[in-house]
Amino acid sequence: MDMKETNITIEYLGHSSFFIKGGEFSVVTDPYAGVGYDMPRRRCDYVISSHGHFDHNNFGGVDARVRVDGSMGPFTAIGCFHDDAGGAKRGADTAYCFVLDGVKFLHLGDLGERFDERTARKLDVKPDVLFVPVGGNYTINGTQAVEYARFIGAKLTVAMHFACRGCKIDISDESEFVRVVGGAERLPSEFVLTKELLSGPQRFVVCERATV
């Protein structure tokens, strides 16, 4: 992409949920409930959900004009699995790719497939920004997340689905991810997607979560 400054803001709402707002549209990813803390309510154009579990499809917790179902509008759905057994344990997962104001995003949902190049190639849509689960148990862990991130090569990789403050779900915190990348950057819950964040070598970040 042409590395110009953007007006895109990214807010980490917790778990796997982000509020991403640009000039063309806004979107909330994987709205949740029942994780031990409340999700901040946001108004947006679109809401996407990677799968039907309670902590990823709380549509009642977001004010969205359009609920995305598969590939539609600016969104492309990529089928994958929530486990390493072809979906036999936890079913399907949908990764969503979309372009907003010229920036390509990829949200991996609850990806549970252990790293292999075949799966990684399917997900390698050349995104600028990658959202990847790192908490393990129900998804890939921090080490596997970094393997996918390095293969896919997004300029900015953002950790999600980890045990942040108040979490009651049996998943790990972000420490493995941070250790494997050699020290991730820490960002506030809301930040502007600047030219600096999309330039130079790959950057790996962990955000503070927003509160209600």
N, C-alpha and C positions, 0 to 999 in steps of 0.2 A: 504494500500500500504506500501511497504518498504520505510521508511522515509529516503531516500538518497537525497543528493543535486541534483538539476536538472539544466539543462542549458536552461530551458524554460524562455522566456521573454514574458511579457504581456504589451501591449501598449494600453491605452484607447484613441481611436480616436474621441470620442464624441458620444452622443446619445446612441445607443445600439451597437456601433461598437468597436470591439477590434481587434488588430493584435496580434496573438498568434503564437510564433515561437519556435520550438523545433528541435531536431536532426532528427526526422522522417519526419516532414512536417511543413508547416506554413498555417495559415487560417485567413481570415478576416471575421468577423461576421457582418451581417446587414448593408451593406454600405448605406449611406444616402445622401440626398440632400434636400435643401429647409427648413432647420431648423433654419436659421439665421446666420450660420457660415459655412465655407467650411471644407470639409473632407480632411485630409491629404491623399495623394495617396500612396498606398503601393503595392509592388509586392509579390505575395503569390502563394502557390500551390492550395489552395481551397478557395472558397468564399461560405458562406451560407447565406440564407435569410429566416427569419421566416415567412414572408408573403409579399403580393404584394403591399404594400403601398409605396409611393415615398420616405419616410424617412427610408426605410428598404431594398429597392431593387435597389439601384443605382449601378447596375453592371458596368456601364461605368466609375465609379469613382475608380475602383480598377483593377489592372493588375493581373488576376488570371488564372492559367492554366486550372482549372476545376471548373465549377459551379455546386454545389451540389443540387440535386433535390430529396428530400426524403432520405430514407435510402440507402446509397451506400458507398463503401469503408469503412473508419474508422468511418463513421457517422451513427447514429441511430436517426430517426425522431420520435417524440412523438407528436401525434395530440392533440391539445387543442383549446381553444377559446380566441378571442380577446376581449370578453365582458362577462358579467354575464348573458347573455340571450341565451346561446347555439349558438352563432354566428349570431343571428338575427340582431344585431346592427352593428357589424364591421367585421364579418366573422371569418374565422379560423386563428389559430396561430400554428406554429410548433416550439416546443422546440427541440434542437439538443443536443445529447450526443455524445462525442467522447473521445477516449483515445489517449494521445500524450506522448510518452516517459514514459509510465507507470502511468501517472496522468490522472484521469478521470474528464472531464469538462461537465457541463450542462449549456446551454444558453437558457433562458426561452422566448426570443423574447418579443413580446407584450402581455404577458399573462394578460388576463382581468377577469378571473374567480375568484370570491371571494373565500377566503380560505375555503376549506372543506377537510375532510380527504380523501374522495374518490379521488378527483383530486390530492391531495398531494401524495397519495400512488402511483398513476400513474406516477408521476414525480420523485418519490424517487428511483433513480437508483444508489444510494450510491456514489454520486460524491465527489471528493476532492475539486473541485472549482465550485462555483455556481455564475452565472451572473443573476441578478434579477432586473426587472424594479421597480422603487420606486416612480415615479412622479405623479401617479394617473391620473384622468380624462379619458384618453384613455386606461389605464392599471390599475393594482392593485396599491394601494398607499403604502406609507412607512410602515404602520402598518401591512397590509396584506403581504407585502414582507417579513417582519420579521417572521410572522407566518409560511409562507412556508419555509423560511430558517431554522428556528429552527426545524421544522418537518423533513426536508430533511437531515439536520445535516452535511452539507459540512464543511470541516475544514476552508475553506476560502469563504466568501460570498462577492461579489463585486457588488456595486450599479451601475445601469445604467438607461437610459431613464428618466433623470431628467433635470430640467432647470439649466444647467451650464452656464458659462459665454458666452454671446452672443445669447442665445436661444430665438427664436421668437415664439415657439409653446406653446400653452396654457397647460402647465404642471407645477407641483410644483417643487421646488428645493429639495435637499436631506435632509432638516432639520428634517422632520418627521421621516425618517428612522434613522437618527443619534440620535434623542431623544429617540426613542423606544428601540434602542439597548444599550442605556446608554453611547453613545459616540463612534462613529466609528473612526477607524484609518484613517489618511490622508496619501495617497501615491502620489508620482509624476506620471506623465502620463505614464511613462515606468518603469517597475521594473522587477527584476528577481524573479522567483517563488522559494524562498529558502526553505530549510528544516524547518526553524523557522516558516514560514508562514503556513506550513502544519502540524505543531505539536501543541500539547496542546489543550486548549479549542477552541471553535469556534471563528473565527475572522471575523469582519465585517469592510469593508474598502470602502472608497470613493476616487477615483483618480481624480487628475487634468486632464483636457483633453489636448491632444496634439494639436499643432497649425500647420498650413500649413508652 
